[in-house]
Amino acid sequence: MDAPSLWTRIVGAARVLRQGFPGGQVLWPGGGRWGYGDRGPPGAWQMGRNLGHTSQELIAFSAVYACINTIASDMSKLPVQVFAVDLSNGAMSERRTDYYTQLMNAPNQFMTCADFLYAFVQSYLMQGNAYAYCRRNARGEISEMHILNPYRVQPLIAEDGSIYYRCSQDYLAGIEPGQIVPERDMIHHRLPLLPGYPLVGVTPIFAAASSSAVGLKILQNSQTFFANSSRPSGALVTDKPVADDKSARIKQEWDEAFRGDQYGKIAILSNGFKWEPLTITAQDAQLIEQLRWSVEDVARVFRVPPFMLGDMQKVSYRNTEQLSRMYLNGCLSFHVVALEQRFARAFEFGPDFDFQFDLDELLRTEIDVRFGAYEKALNSGWQSINDVRAQEGLTPVKGGEVPRVQMQYVPIDAPPLPTTSPIGPGPGDPPAPSDPAPSPDPTEAALDVARVRAAVRQRLRRAA
């Protein structure tokens, strides 16, 4: 069936939603019945292209599943942090009991934070769009967040430019069939491919569709290959002439008697026939090289390093830290920053609040790296002992709330320190040596002698 034109789709959507949608006319920035974010950029679906492969089909390829699972699982294990920001100096203090911190820890009555983030990331990686419906309490705060099926949500644009979403029925989220949800109550995260269509996300699977399809075909052919006991063909050879009808009958009988599950039975050959098997290996057919290329191409599209998918050919144990940093900076950092901004906007945070993911969780298994970072922070004086203990889940200690630095770290223009310590000796220290008597000043001694001589002369004059 030919794909309907863009105008037919827009008019059909407007006719259905005109009665219950504010603004009258409806513009539909998507495609297909439930959106074609998984089948290529806008414009391709108008001509019926890119319909051969969908994310539901291609996720069966191990490389596609591994890329989606790697990114989604790593994002789901990052703890959520909400900070209050001091606008005067930019200092941030963590709000562990903040309302939205608790909301992320329990987004609804049946999901944890890890469940929610995994499903959210998996949704936009598979289909290009992720939708989380927000239910609010009497104070207007978000009380629950429910992830919807991305194939059953349509973004809509009213004549005044406001954005709405038409949703199918969802019993867990409490959405009725055909319910229109305003933008404020929908967290819509997408992976846009074209700047002219900001509400239509496109999954990376679209760019990896051909490689994934080739990989699936290779695996299917390999399954058939080994189902036939790794013997794709053979020949019954004889030096005697055989009629065509007789040769066809012998081939059919041989296939029925010794192919597949019947392989291994005893064959009795007559009329000078001999069986010569024709076997090939996977290397001869270059299946392994082609399959490896398909995996690398899928990993390239998702920006996942091949070693994260089990390819350890170019990996040594001496560069694991650099590889982990490459994965974090080249692949995961984009998703971290994008989701931080998305949730901060959905929670309507101002400049005095910040939403972040704690990336230290990715280094929790590397205890030597973590403790080395703590040591540098303590020696530099920008963290205290209690700060480090709090990050490890330990209780504070007395005197550990003040950062410490070494004594030789002083400003360059500071006056020199006194040579003697102002602190007296301790109870176990030897007594300090007594200070020697100060030597008399020669100027003062000369003045005293002059005074004595003057007094003697005066007394001699009086006696005379």
TINU-184138 format. One record per residue (C-alpha): x, y, z. Coordinates in nm, 3 decimals, always signed. Layout:
REM TINU-184138
         x         y         z
         X         Y         Z
...
***
This chain:
REM TINU-184138
         x         y         z
    +0.000    +0.000    +0.000
    +0.141    +0.340    -0.097
    +0.222    +0.575    +0.186
    -0.027    +0.865    +0.203
    +0.102    +1.210    +0.128
    +0.193    +1.464    +0.395
    -0.118    +1.673    +0.329
    -0.342    +1.366    +0.365
    -0.186    +1.282    +0.700
    -0.218    +1.639    +0.832
    -0.578    +1.677    +0.719
    -0.671    +1.339    +0.864
    -0.520    +1.421    +1.202
    -0.685    +1.764    +1.205
    -1.025    +1.614    +1.122
    -0.999    +1.365    +1.409
    -0.875    +1.610    +1.671
    -1.056    +1.929    +1.572
    -1.339    +1.884    +1.823
    -1.132    +1.822    +2.135
    -0.804    +2.002    +2.062
    -0.764    +2.371    +2.149
    -0.682    +2.599    +1.860
    -0.882    +2.422    +1.590
    -0.637    +2.332    +1.316
    -0.362    +2.087    +1.399
    -0.020    +2.059    +1.236
    +0.146    +1.721    +1.257
    +0.527    +1.735    +1.258
    +0.567    +1.357    +1.257
    +0.492    +1.076    +1.019
    +0.324    +0.737    +1.005
    +0.046    +0.640    +1.237
    +0.254    +0.666    +1.553
    +0.553    +0.856    +1.419
    +0.842    +0.732    +1.211
    +1.130    +0.827    +1.434
    +1.264    +0.475    +1.394
    +1.246    +0.466    +1.013
    +1.444    +0.759    +0.894
    +1.431    +1.137    +0.876
    +1.114    +1.325    +0.785
    +1.053    +1.306    +0.413
    +1.160    +0.945    +0.373
    +0.831    +0.806    +0.502
    +0.634    +1.026    +0.258
    +0.771    +0.822    -0.031
    +0.741    +0.492    +0.151
    +1.116    +0.449    +0.200
    +1.303    +0.296    +0.490
    +1.009    +0.073    +0.576
    +1.203    -0.251    +0.540
    +1.376    -0.238    +0.878
    +1.240    -0.126    +1.212
    +1.402    -0.103    +1.552
    +1.191    -0.395    +1.677
    +1.338    -0.616    +1.406
    +1.698    -0.495    +1.413
    +1.730    -0.511    +1.791
    +1.758    -0.886    +1.743
    +2.110    -0.823    +1.611
    +2.345    -0.867    +1.905
    +2.549    -0.550    +1.833
    +2.239    -0.327    +1.835
    +2.111    -0.483    +2.155
    +2.455    -0.458    +2.318
    +2.494    -0.087    +2.232
    +2.149    +0.002    +2.363
    +2.193    -0.210    +2.674
    +2.541    -0.069    +2.746
    +2.434    +0.296    +2.730
    +2.102    +0.245    +2.909
    +2.247    +0.033    +3.188
    +2.535    +0.274    +3.255
    +2.298    +0.570    +3.266
    +2.059    +0.387    +3.496
    +2.323    +0.332    +3.766
    +2.415    +0.701    +3.800
    +2.272    +0.853    +4.122
    +2.068    +1.171    +4.081
    +2.180    +1.485    +4.263
    +1.999    +1.816    +4.314
    +2.211    +2.117    +4.419
    +2.125    +2.461    +4.552
    +2.348    +2.717    +4.379
    +2.476    +3.033    +4.549
    +2.445    +3.290    +4.270
    +2.703    +3.518    +4.432
    +2.996    +3.279    +4.406
    +2.863    +2.969    +4.226
    +2.908    +2.739    +4.526
    +2.674    +2.437    +4.526
    +2.533    +2.246    +4.822
    +2.366    +1.910    +4.769
    +1.999    +1.881    +4.865
    +1.963    +1.516    +4.960
    +1.609    +1.561    +5.091
    +1.488    +1.779    +4.804
    +1.144    +1.697    +4.666
    +1.267    +1.618    +4.317
    +1.553    +1.405    +4.449
    +1.295    +1.185    +4.619
    +1.082    +1.188    +4.304
    +1.369    +1.052    +4.094
    +1.435    +0.781    +4.352
    +1.071    +0.669    +4.330
    +0.918    +0.806    +4.005
    +0.600    +0.599    +4.043
    +0.454    +0.319    +4.249
    +0.616    +0.034    +4.052
    +0.954    +0.162    +3.927
    +1.284    +0.249    +4.088
    +1.520    +0.519    +3.965
    +1.729    +0.259    +3.779
    +1.417    +0.113    +3.612
    +1.297    +0.456    +3.507
    +1.628    +0.575    +3.361
    +1.693    +0.245    +3.182
    +1.350    +0.247    +3.016
    +1.376    +0.618    +2.933
    +1.717    +0.588    +2.765
    +1.623    +0.263    +2.593
    +1.312    +0.428    +2.448
    +1.489    +0.711    +2.265
    +1.775    +0.486    +2.153
    +1.530    +0.239    +1.998
    +1.273    +0.475    +1.854
    +1.437    +0.818    +1.865
    +1.187    +0.957    +2.118
    +1.119    +0.905    +2.488
    +0.798    +1.027    +2.654
    +0.743    +1.050    +3.031
    +0.395    +1.161    +3.135
    +0.393    +1.374    +3.452
    +0.106    +1.365    +3.699
    +0.090    +1.660    +3.939
    -0.038    +1.710    +4.292
    -0.253    +1.994    +4.427
    +0.053    +2.220    +4.461
    +0.138    +2.179    +4.094
    +0.444    +1.964    +4.166
    +0.519    +1.649    +3.970
    +0.411    +1.357    +4.184
    +0.452    +1.068    +3.936
    +0.635    +1.008    +3.607
    +0.526    +0.732    +3.369
    +0.716    +0.627    +3.057
    +0.484    +0.583    +2.758
    +0.511    +0.369    +2.449
    +0.688    +0.596    +2.197
    +0.503    +0.434    +1.908
    +0.169    +0.544    +2.054
    +0.238    +0.915    +2.113
    +0.204    +1.194    +1.856
    +0.346    +1.546    +1.896
    +0.099    +1.811    +1.785
    +0.138    +2.184    +1.718
    -0.150    +2.428    +1.758
    -0.195    +2.740    +1.545
    -0.054    +2.959    +1.823
    +0.266    +2.749    +1.834
    +0.189    +2.565    +2.157
    +0.284    +2.197    +2.172
    +0.060    +1.908    +2.276
    +0.081    +1.532    +2.267
    -0.190    +1.289    +2.164
    -0.158    +0.964    +2.360
    -0.312    +0.625    +2.334
    -0.463    +0.457    +2.636
    -0.226    +0.368    +2.920
    -0.377    +0.211    +3.231
    -0.064    +0.250    +3.449
    -0.029    +0.620    +3.369
    -0.404    +0.685    +3.393
    -0.432    +0.817    +3.035
    -0.760    +0.777    +2.850
    -0.776    +0.686    +2.478
    -0.693    +0.986    +2.260
    -0.612    +1.211    +2.556
    -0.434    +1.537    +2.469
    -0.150    +1.622    +2.708
    +0.007    +1.972    +2.720
    +0.383    +2.010    +2.686
    +0.423    +2.102    +3.054
    +0.303    +1.755    +3.157
    +0.520    +1.560    +2.913
    +0.896    +1.509    +2.930
    +0.985    +1.457    +2.564
    +1.348    +1.369    +2.496
    +1.454    +1.304    +2.137
    +1.755    +1.255    +1.915
    +1.692    +1.503    +1.628
    +1.851    +1.437    +1.293
    +1.732    +1.742    +1.099
    +1.711    +2.090    +1.254
    +1.388    +2.166    +1.068
    +1.198    +1.897    +1.262
    +1.279    +1.958    +1.631
    +0.993    +1.740    +1.760
    +1.076    +1.427    +1.562
    +1.363    +1.219    +1.697
    +1.550    +0.965    +1.488
    +1.711    +0.658    +1.638
    +2.074    +0.569    +1.559
    +1.942    +0.235    +1.434
    +1.834    +0.415    +1.116
    +2.198    +0.477    +1.023
    +2.295    +0.123    +1.124
    +2.000    -0.049    +0.955
    +2.195    -0.189    +0.661
    +2.483    -0.321    +0.872
    +2.240    -0.470    +1.122
    +2.041    -0.639    +0.845
    +2.360    -0.785    +0.699
    +2.460    -0.914    +1.042
    +2.120    -1.075    +1.090
    +2.144    -1.244    +0.749
    +2.489    -1.379    +0.833
    +2.362    -1.524    +1.160
    +2.058    -1.676    +0.990
    +2.273    -1.831    +0.719
    +2.511    -1.964    +0.983
    +2.218    -2.119    +1.165
    +2.110    -2.296    +0.846
    +2.470    -2.388    +0.771
    +2.523    -2.566    +1.103
    +2.172    -2.717    +1.095
    +2.295    -2.911    +0.792
    +2.593    -3.042    +0.993
    +2.822    -2.781    +0.833
    +2.790    -2.961    +0.498
    +2.625    -2.725    +0.252
    +2.656    -2.955    -0.050
    +2.814    -3.271    -0.185
    +2.836    -3.480    -0.497
    +2.745    -3.837    -0.589
    +3.009    -3.928    -0.846
    +3.009    -4.220    -1.091
    +3.194    -4.296    -1.411
    +2.886    -4.449    -1.570
    +2.631    -4.247    -1.768
    +2.311    -4.165    -1.572
    +1.986    -4.031    -1.717
    +1.855    -3.698    -1.596
    +1.539    -3.837    -1.438
    +1.738    -4.105    -1.256
    +1.996    -3.856    -1.124
    +1.718    -3.628    -0.992
    +1.551    -3.923    -0.819
    +1.881    -4.033    -0.659
    +1.948    -3.679    -0.532
    +1.601    -3.655    -0.379
    +1.634    -3.990    -0.211
    +1.978    -3.896    -0.076
    +1.849    -3.568    +0.069
    +1.556    -3.738    +0.237
    +1.768    -4.016    +0.385
    +2.086    -3.840    +0.495
    +2.022    -3.466    +0.532
    +1.976    -3.273    +0.855
    +1.871    -3.497    +1.144
    +1.927    -3.804    +0.927
    +2.296    -3.729    +0.892
    +2.520    -4.012    +1.014
    +2.321    -4.306    +0.889
    +2.479    -4.581    +0.682
    +2.448    -4.528    +0.306
    +2.456    -4.812    +0.052
    +2.561    -4.696    -0.294
    +2.523    -4.893    -0.618
    +2.598    -4.849    -0.987
    +2.948    -4.723    -0.906
    +2.833    -4.410    -0.711
    +3.072    -4.252    -0.462
    +2.998    -3.968    -0.218
    +3.238    -3.674    -0.227
    +3.144    -3.402    +0.025
    +3.210    -3.038    -0.068
    +3.271    -2.844    +0.253
    +3.371    -2.483    +0.313
    +3.466    -2.305    +0.634
    +3.338    -1.979    +0.775
    +3.678    -1.817    +0.714
    +3.665    -1.921    +0.346
    +3.331    -1.751    +0.305
    +3.464    -1.447    +0.505
    +3.163    -1.461    +0.730
    +3.362    -1.378    +1.041
    +3.522    -1.069    +0.883
    +3.190    -0.949    +0.747
    +3.019    -1.005    +1.080
    +3.297    -0.816    +1.262
    +3.259    -0.525    +1.023
    +2.885    -0.516    +1.087
    +2.945    -0.504    +1.463
    +3.203    -0.226    +1.428
    +2.971    -0.022    +1.205
    +2.686    -0.046    +1.455
    +2.921    +0.050    +1.739
    +3.040    +0.348    +1.533
    +2.685    +0.475    +1.491
    +2.608    +0.451    +1.864
    +2.958    +0.587    +1.947
    +3.025    +0.288    +2.170
    +3.391    +0.171    +2.171
    +3.423    -0.185    +2.035
    +3.586    -0.307    +2.356
    +3.258    -0.235    +2.536
    +3.099    -0.495    +2.305
    +3.356    -0.763    +2.382
    +3.612    -0.691    +2.108
    +3.941    -0.713    +2.302
    +4.180    -0.735    +2.005
    +4.330    -0.387    +2.049
    +4.300    -0.367    +2.427
    +4.573    -0.420    +2.684
    +4.541    -0.417    +3.060
    +4.775    -0.119    +3.076
    +4.534    +0.123    +2.906
    +4.202    +0.030    +3.066
    +4.178    +0.366    +3.243
    +4.225    +0.556    +2.915
    +3.967    +0.334    +2.744
    +3.712    +0.398    +3.017
    +3.776    +0.771    +2.990
    +3.734    +0.750    +2.612
    +3.399    +0.577    +2.655
    +3.285    +0.835    +2.910
    +3.393    +1.140    +2.708
    +3.312    +1.010    +2.360
    +2.982    +0.833    +2.419
    +2.824    +0.867    +2.761
    +2.889    +1.237    +2.830
    +2.644    +1.345    +2.558
    +2.360    +1.147    +2.716
    +2.452    +1.270    +3.066
    +2.448    +1.640    +2.972
    +2.137    +1.609    +2.753
    +1.932    +1.435    +3.024
    +2.053    +1.676    +3.294
    +1.924    +1.970    +3.093
    +1.604    +1.788    +2.999
    +1.504    +1.707    +3.358
    +1.613    +2.049    +3.488
    +1.378    +2.206    +3.232
    +1.096    +1.965    +3.315
    +1.129    +2.039    +3.688
    +1.130    +2.413    +3.608
    +1.456    +2.476    +3.792
    +1.583    +2.832    +3.800
    +1.947    +2.943    +3.801
    +1.964    +2.879    +4.177
    +1.910    +2.501    +4.137
    +2.100    +2.241    +3.938
    +2.028    +1.880    +3.836
    +2.324    +1.646    +3.792
    +2.420    +1.279    +3.766
    +2.695    +1.155    +3.996
    +2.963    +1.021    +3.759
    +3.172    +0.890    +4.050
    +2.951    +0.583    +4.046
    +3.121    +0.470    +3.725
    +3.455    +0.457    +3.912
    +3.326    +0.280    +4.221
    +3.469    -0.055    +4.116
    +3.818    +0.096    +4.065
    +3.908    +0.136    +4.431
    +4.268    +0.245    +4.369
    +4.159    +0.525    +4.135
    +3.894    +0.640    +4.379
    +4.122    +0.643    +4.681
    +4.395    +0.820    +4.481
    +4.148    +1.096    +4.396
    +4.053    +1.126    +4.763
    +4.419    +1.160    +4.862
    +4.478    +1.441    +4.614
    +4.163    +1.620    +4.730
    +4.272    +1.598    +5.096
    +4.629    +1.712    +5.030
    +4.510    +2.002    +4.815
    +4.280    +2.123    +5.090
    +3.962    +2.153    +4.885
    +3.796    +1.863    +5.067
    +3.791    +1.769    +5.432
    +3.811    +1.426    +5.593
    +3.438    +1.431    +5.664
    +3.364    +1.519    +5.300
    +3.550    +1.208    +5.187
    +3.390    +0.992    +5.456
    +3.044    +1.113    +5.349
    +3.114    +1.003    +4.989
    +3.203    +0.657    +5.117
    +2.893    +0.640    +5.339
    +3.084    +0.677    +5.668
    +2.994    +0.887    +5.969
    +3.188    +1.212    +6.035
    +3.468    +1.228    +6.291
    +3.550    +1.502    +6.538
    +3.780    +1.763    +6.391
    +3.740    +1.630    +6.038
    +3.519    +1.908    +5.905
    +3.806    +2.156    +5.846
    +4.022    +2.113    +5.534
    +4.396    +2.076    +5.598
    +4.704    +2.181    +5.404
    +5.074    +2.141    +5.464
    +5.264    +2.416    +5.646
    +5.499    +2.500    +5.359
    +5.208    +2.605    +5.139
    +5.211    +2.982    +5.210
    +5.161    +3.286    +4.985
    +5.476    +3.415    +4.818
    +5.435    +3.762    +4.972
    +5.378    +3.633    +5.327
    +5.636    +3.741    +5.598
    +5.876    +3.471    +5.721
    +5.763    +3.258    +6.010
    +5.935    +3.296    +6.352
    +6.225    +3.060    +6.416
    +6.091    +2.952    +6.754
    +5.759    +2.786    +6.794
    +5.499    +2.984    +6.994
    +5.378    +2.661    +7.142
    +5.559    +2.543    +7.459
    +5.707    +2.194    +7.499
    +5.472    +1.902    +7.545
    +5.458    +1.681    +7.852
    +5.700    +1.426    +7.700
    +5.941    +1.674    +7.541
    +6.279    +1.774    +7.706
    +6.286    +2.114    +7.873
    +6.379    +2.398    +7.649
    +6.725    +2.548    +7.715
    +6.729    +2.870    +7.917
    +6.805    +3.186    +7.726
    +7.155    +3.337    +7.797
    +7.178    +3.668    +7.982
    +7.167    +3.959    +7.743
    +7.505    +4.131    +7.693
    +7.522    +4.497    +7.810
    +7.496    +4.767    +7.555
    +7.839    +4.944    +7.523
    +7.678    +5.283    +7.479
    +7.481    +5.255    +7.803
    +7.799    +5.133    +7.991
    +8.000    +5.439    +7.879
    +7.727    +5.673    +8.000
    +7.730    +5.513    +8.347
    +8.112    +5.560    +8.387
    +8.087    +5.927    +8.290
    +7.818    +5.984    +8.552
    +8.033    +5.824    +8.828
    +8.338    +6.039    +8.740
    +8.131    +6.358    +8.743
    +7.993    +6.276    +9.090
    +8.347    +6.214    +9.230
    +8.479    +6.547    +9.100
    +8.187    +6.734    +9.251
    +8.252    +6.584    +9.598
    +8.625    +6.669    +9.581
    +8.549    +7.037    +9.505
    +8.318    +7.059    +9.807
    +8.576    +6.910   +10.039
    +8.843    +7.157    +9.923
***
